[in-house]
Amino acid sequence: MKNKRNDLSERLVDFAAEIIKLVVKLNRSAVGRHIAGQLLCSSISAGANYEEACGAGSRADFIYKLQIVLKELRETLYWLRFIKKSKLVSGTALELFIQLARELTNIIAKSIVTAK
């Protein structure tokens, strides 16, 4: 049976992997390439930093690293909202990405509060 930490880790990996599909759609112009790069970095970084948090040596270090995860997820959410607003990509898939980013942001925010 998986624990919550492994479930969340897997969700973050799945989320970043799915973002790649969106990034491929954006890579057709200079603006698209720039936004794609930003989105890719922040979404992948969220999961990588979560893994770092799981290996933290202290509660303070754990909280600090979770705060980085939260920042990266908020940045990812920003870029997704920007893509929607600028109509670079549209459709239900984009709405699902936004919803997932919000869910993950809420989970990490609650985890920070709980850890404090």
GROMACS elastic network, one bead per residue, 0.5 to 0.9 nm:
[ bonds ]
;  ai    aj funct       b0    kb
    2     5     6  0.81247   500
    2     6     6  0.61418   500
    2     7     6  0.65778   500
    3     6     6  0.54650   500
    3     7     6  0.63234   500
    3     8     6  0.87951   500
    4     8     6  0.60997   500
    4     9     6  0.84480   500
    5     8     6  0.52406   500
    5     9     6  0.60816   500
    5    10     6  0.85707   500
    5    54     6  0.78659   500
    6    10     6  0.60422   500
    6    11     6  0.85189   500
    7    10     6  0.51212   500
    7    11     6  0.61690   500
    7    12     6  0.87044   500
    8    12     6  0.61946   500
    8    13     6  0.86234   500
    8    47     6  0.89777   500
    8    50     6  0.88143   500
    8   104     6  0.84044   500
    8   107     6  0.87780   500
    9    12     6  0.52106   500
    9    13     6  0.63261   500
    9    14     6  0.86772   500
    9    47     6  0.66268   500
    9    48     6  0.89370   500
    9    50     6  0.70621   500
    9    51     6  0.71297   500
   10    13     6  0.50658   500
   10    14     6  0.60635   500
   10    15     6  0.84477   500
   10    47     6  0.86445   500
   11    14     6  0.50538   500
   11    15     6  0.59665   500
   11    16     6  0.86118   500
   11    47     6  0.86266   500
   11   104     6  0.83229   500
   12    15     6  0.50214   500
   12    16     6  0.62271   500
   12    17     6  0.85534   500
   12    43     6  0.81556   500
   12    44     6  0.80486   500
   12    46     6  0.71875   500
   12    47     6  0.50717   500
   12    48     6  0.86809   500
   12    50     6  0.83682   500
   12   104     6  0.78265   500
   13    16     6  0.52690   500
   13    17     6  0.61316   500
   13    18     6  0.86267   500
   13    43     6  0.89781   500
   13    44     6  0.75766   500
   13    47     6  0.60737   500
   13    48     6  0.86083   500
   14    17     6  0.50478   500
   14    18     6  0.61357   500
   14    19     6  0.86073   500
   15    18     6  0.51751   500
   15    19     6  0.62347   500
   15    20     6  0.89424   500
   15    43     6  0.75291   500
   15    44     6  0.84888   500
   15    47     6  0.87709   500
   15    97     6  0.79561   500
   15   100     6  0.75635   500
   15   101     6  0.81277   500
   16    20     6  0.66485   500
   16    40     6  0.74430   500
   16    42     6  0.89465   500
   16    43     6  0.53151   500
   16    44     6  0.53050   500
   16    45     6  0.87685   500
   16    46     6  0.84831   500
   16    47     6  0.76343   500
   17    20     6  0.54052   500
   17    21     6  0.74682   500
   17    43     6  0.89024   500
   17    44     6  0.81903   500
   18    21     6  0.54965   500
   18    22     6  0.71312   500
   18    97     6  0.83390   500
   19    22     6  0.51193   500
   19    23     6  0.61864   500
   19    24     6  0.87503   500
   19    39     6  0.78407   500
   19    40     6  0.68997   500
   19    43     6  0.73389   500
   19    44     6  0.87863   500
   19    97     6  0.76790   500
   20    24     6  0.62666   500
   20    25     6  0.88909   500
   20    36     6  0.87303   500
   20    40     6  0.69304   500
   21    24     6  0.53147   500
   21    25     6  0.68757   500
   22    25     6  0.52891   500
   22    26     6  0.66349   500
   22    36     6  0.80897   500
   22    89     6  0.82488   500
   22    93     6  0.85814   500
   22    94     6  0.79762   500
   23    26     6  0.50701   500
   23    27     6  0.63241   500
   23    32     6  0.82987   500
   23    33     6  0.81559   500
   23    35     6  0.83611   500
   23    37     6  0.78186   500
   23    39     6  0.75813   500
   23    40     6  0.70442   500
   24    27     6  0.54710   500
   24    28     6  0.81996   500
   24    36     6  0.78764   500
   25    28     6  0.71079   500
   25    32     6  0.83301   500
   25    36     6  0.87309   500
   25    88     6  0.88866   500
   25    89     6  0.75680   500
   26    29     6  0.73291   500
   26    31     6  0.83263   500
   26    33     6  0.62954   500
   26    34     6  0.88853   500
   26    35     6  0.75727   500
   26    36     6  0.59521   500
   26    88     6  0.72208   500
   26    89     6  0.75040   500
   27    30     6  0.77501   500
   27    31     6  0.83329   500
   27    32     6  0.51055   500
   27    34     6  0.82510   500
   27    35     6  0.85752   500
   27    36     6  0.65042   500
   27    37     6  0.88726   500
   28    31     6  0.83561   500
   28    32     6  0.60238   500
   28    33     6  0.67648   500
   29    33     6  0.59567   500
   29    34     6  0.85128   500
   30    33     6  0.51535   500
   30    34     6  0.62627   500
   30    35     6  0.87256   500
   31    34     6  0.51768   500
   31    35     6  0.62131   500
   31    36     6  0.83801   500
   32    35     6  0.52467   500
   32    36     6  0.58276   500
   32    37     6  0.84640   500
   32    88     6  0.77192   500
   33    37     6  0.60818   500
   33    38     6  0.86689   500
   34    37     6  0.52154   500
   34    38     6  0.63891   500
   34    39     6  0.86805   500
   35    38     6  0.51148   500
   35    39     6  0.60403   500
   35    40     6  0.84274   500
   35    79     6  0.71389   500
   35    83     6  0.82028   500
   36    39     6  0.51360   500
   36    40     6  0.59434   500
   36    41     6  0.85054   500
   36    79     6  0.87552   500
   37    40     6  0.51581   500
   37    41     6  0.61172   500
   37    42     6  0.86523   500
   38    41     6  0.52865   500
   38    42     6  0.62534   500
   38    43     6  0.85925   500
   38    75     6  0.86354   500
   38    76     6  0.80941   500
   38    79     6  0.76303   500
   39    42     6  0.53858   500
   39    43     6  0.60536   500
   39    44     6  0.84619   500
   39    75     6  0.78206   500
   39    76     6  0.56697   500
   39    77     6  0.87397   500
   39    78     6  0.89082   500
   39    79     6  0.60548   500
   39    80     6  0.76825   500
   40    43     6  0.53951   500
   40    44     6  0.60585   500
   40    45     6  0.82846   500
   40    76     6  0.82204   500
   41    44     6  0.54452   500
   41    45     6  0.58420   500
   41    46     6  0.86071   500
   41    72     6  0.86184   500
   41    76     6  0.86119   500
   42    45     6  0.50383   500
   42    46     6  0.62190   500
   42    71     6  0.86659   500
   42    72     6  0.50294   500
   42    73     6  0.67946   500
   42    74     6  0.86756   500
   42    75     6  0.63408   500
   42    76     6  0.55420   500
   43    46     6  0.54090   500
   43    47     6  0.71426   500
   43    72     6  0.66678   500
   43    73     6  0.65105   500
   43    75     6  0.82126   500
   43    76     6  0.56994   500
   43    77     6  0.89534   500
   43   101     6  0.89994   500
   44    47     6  0.56007   500
   44    48     6  0.64128   500
   44    49     6  0.87193   500
   44    72     6  0.86443   500
   45    49     6  0.58819   500
   45    50     6  0.83456   500
   45    68     6  0.89432   500
   45    69     6  0.74410   500
   45    72     6  0.65559   500
   45    73     6  0.86109   500
   46    49     6  0.53223   500
   46    50     6  0.61759   500
   46    51     6  0.88283   500
   46    66     6  0.89808   500
   46    68     6  0.75343   500
   46    70     6  0.73621   500
   46    71     6  0.80979   500
   46    72     6  0.52493   500
   46    73     6  0.60193   500
   46    76     6  0.87872   500
   47    51     6  0.63905   500
   47    52     6  0.87473   500
   47    69     6  0.72631   500
   48    51     6  0.52138   500
   48    52     6  0.64731   500
   48    53     6  0.88224   500
   48    69     6  0.83611   500
   49    53     6  0.61638   500
   49    54     6  0.86515   500
   49    65     6  0.64277   500
   49    66     6  0.73646   500
   49    68     6  0.68756   500
   49    69     6  0.56978   500
   49    72     6  0.88205   500
   50    54     6  0.62894   500
   50    55     6  0.88305   500
   50    65     6  0.70584   500
   50    66     6  0.64120   500
   50    68     6  0.84179   500
   50    69     6  0.60195   500
   51    54     6  0.51236   500
   51    55     6  0.66675   500
   51    56     6  0.89429   500
   52    55     6  0.52594   500
   52    56     6  0.63844   500
   52    62     6  0.82553   500
   52    65     6  0.69492   500
   52    66     6  0.87846   500
   53    57     6  0.87318   500
   53    61     6  0.72837   500
   53    63     6  0.75449   500
   53    64     6  0.79780   500
   53    65     6  0.50371   500
   53    66     6  0.60315   500
   53    69     6  0.85970   500
   54    57     6  0.89245   500
   54    62     6  0.69774   500
   54    65     6  0.87702   500
   54    66     6  0.89509   500
   55    58     6  0.89751   500
   55    62     6  0.78200   500
   56    59     6  0.73448   500
   56    60     6  0.84700   500
   56    61     6  0.55826   500
   56    62     6  0.50302   500
   56    63     6  0.87807   500
   56    65     6  0.78898   500
   57    60     6  0.84175   500
   57    61     6  0.63976   500
   57    62     6  0.73121   500
   58    61     6  0.51392   500
   58    62     6  0.61335   500
   58    63     6  0.86652   500
   59    63     6  0.61672   500
   59    64     6  0.85347   500
   59   115     6  0.73940   500
   59   116     6  0.82703   500
   60    63     6  0.51912   500
   60    64     6  0.61142   500
   60    65     6  0.86269   500
   60   115     6  0.88978   500
   60   116     6  0.84774   500
   61    64     6  0.50272   500
   61    65     6  0.61316   500
   61    66     6  0.85311   500
   62    65     6  0.52768   500
   62    66     6  0.61502   500
   62    67     6  0.86369   500
   62   112     6  0.87973   500
   62   115     6  0.82309   500
   63    66     6  0.50403   500
   63    67     6  0.61746   500
   63    68     6  0.87862   500
   63   111     6  0.86292   500
   63   112     6  0.59775   500
   63   113     6  0.89177   500
   63   115     6  0.66585   500
   63   116     6  0.73057   500
   64    67     6  0.51314   500
   64    68     6  0.66178   500
   64    69     6  0.89525   500
   64   112     6  0.87760   500
   65    68     6  0.50470   500
   65    69     6  0.64358   500
   65    70     6  0.87311   500
   66    70     6  0.62183   500
   66    71     6  0.86530   500
   66   108     6  0.68596   500
   66   109     6  0.82663   500
   66   111     6  0.79700   500
   66   112     6  0.65319   500
   67    71     6  0.62337   500
   67    72     6  0.86775   500
   67   108     6  0.80997   500
   67   109     6  0.79759   500
   67   112     6  0.71569   500
   68    71     6  0.50131   500
   68    72     6  0.62264   500
   68    73     6  0.86163   500
   69    72     6  0.51619   500
   69    73     6  0.61900   500
   69    74     6  0.85957   500
   69   105     6  0.85343   500
   69   108     6  0.74285   500
   70    73     6  0.51130   500
   70    74     6  0.61022   500
   70    75     6  0.85637   500
   70   104     6  0.85785   500
   70   105     6  0.60450   500
   70   106     6  0.87337   500
   70   108     6  0.61394   500
   70   109     6  0.66485   500
   70   112     6  0.89566   500
   71    74     6  0.51027   500
   71    75     6  0.61846   500
   71    76     6  0.86142   500
   71   105     6  0.87714   500
   72    75     6  0.50355   500
   72    76     6  0.61570   500
   72    77     6  0.85969   500
   73    77     6  0.61071   500
   73    78     6  0.85276   500
   73   101     6  0.65066   500
   73   102     6  0.81800   500
   73   104     6  0.73641   500
   73   105     6  0.58834   500
   73   108     6  0.89362   500
   74    78     6  0.61401   500
   74    79     6  0.87474   500
   74   101     6  0.78369   500
   74   102     6  0.82364   500
   74   105     6  0.67725   500
   75    79     6  0.63455   500
   75    80     6  0.86644   500
   76    79     6  0.52358   500
   76    80     6  0.62450   500
   76    81     6  0.86454   500
   76    98     6  0.88374   500
   76   101     6  0.71665   500
   77    80     6  0.50721   500
   77    81     6  0.61232   500
   77    82     6  0.84765   500
   77    97     6  0.84335   500
   77    98     6  0.62913   500
   77   101     6  0.57479   500
   77   102     6  0.70495   500
   77   105     6  0.86071   500
   78    81     6  0.51644   500
   78    82     6  0.60645   500
   78    83     6  0.86261   500
   79    83     6  0.60964   500
   79    84     6  0.85799   500
   80    83     6  0.51090   500
   80    84     6  0.63058   500
   80    85     6  0.86536   500
   80    94     6  0.73640   500
   80    95     6  0.87609   500
   80    97     6  0.73542   500
   80    98     6  0.62110   500
   80   101     6  0.86436   500
   81    84     6  0.50511   500
   81    85     6  0.60557   500
   81    86     6  0.85065   500
   81    94     6  0.88931   500
   81    98     6  0.71183   500
   82    85     6  0.50327   500
   82    86     6  0.59433   500
   82    87     6  0.82315   500
   82    88     6  0.86321   500
   83    86     6  0.52781   500
   83    87     6  0.58844   500
   83    88     6  0.53674   500
   83    89     6  0.62216   500
   83    90     6  0.80493   500
   83    94     6  0.85192   500
   84    87     6  0.50152   500
   84    88     6  0.66677   500
   84    89     6  0.63555   500
   84    90     6  0.61976   500
   84    91     6  0.88740   500
   84    94     6  0.72845   500
   84    95     6  0.83749   500
   85    88     6  0.79951   500
   86    89     6  0.81113   500
   87    90     6  0.60457   500
   89    94     6  0.72725   500
   90    93     6  0.76733   500
   90    94     6  0.60905   500
   90    95     6  0.81390   500
   91    94     6  0.56806   500
   91    95     6  0.67937   500
   92    96     6  0.62060   500
   92    97     6  0.87077   500
   93    96     6  0.50488   500
   93    97     6  0.63454   500
   93    98     6  0.87711   500
   94    97     6  0.50595   500
   94    98     6  0.63236   500
   94    99     6  0.86480   500
   95    98     6  0.50992   500
   95    99     6  0.61656   500
   95   100     6  0.86154   500
   96   100     6  0.60551   500
   96   101     6  0.84848   500
   97   100     6  0.51051   500
   97   101     6  0.60602   500
   97   102     6  0.85625   500
   98   101     6  0.51119   500
   98   102     6  0.61989   500
   98   103     6  0.86447   500
   99   102     6  0.51466   500
   99   103     6  0.62080   500
   99   104     6  0.86898   500
  100   103     6  0.50296   500
  100   104     6  0.61273   500
  100   105     6  0.84482   500
  101   104     6  0.52111   500
  101   105     6  0.60264   500
  101   106     6  0.85762   500
  102   105     6  0.50082   500
  102   106     6  0.61232   500
  102   107     6  0.86183   500
  103   106     6  0.51543   500
  103   107     6  0.62223   500
  103   108     6  0.87336   500
  104   107     6  0.50600   500
  104   108     6  0.62098   500
  104   109     6  0.84991   500
  105   108     6  0.53141   500
  105   109     6  0.60395   500
  105   110     6  0.85507   500
  106   109     6  0.50717   500
  106   110     6  0.60763   500
  106   111     6  0.84963   500
  107   110     6  0.52328   500
  107   111     6  0.61514   500
  107   112     6  0.87702   500
  108   112     6  0.62334   500
  108   113     6  0.87075   500
  109   112     6  0.52002   500
  109   113     6  0.64399   500
  109   114     6  0.87260   500
  110   113     6  0.50863   500
  110   114     6  0.61274   500
  110   115     6  0.85431   500
  111   114     6  0.50156   500
  111   115     6  0.59928   500
  111   116     6  0.85456   500
  112   115     6  0.50871   500
  112   116     6  0.61751   500
  113   116     6  0.52443   500
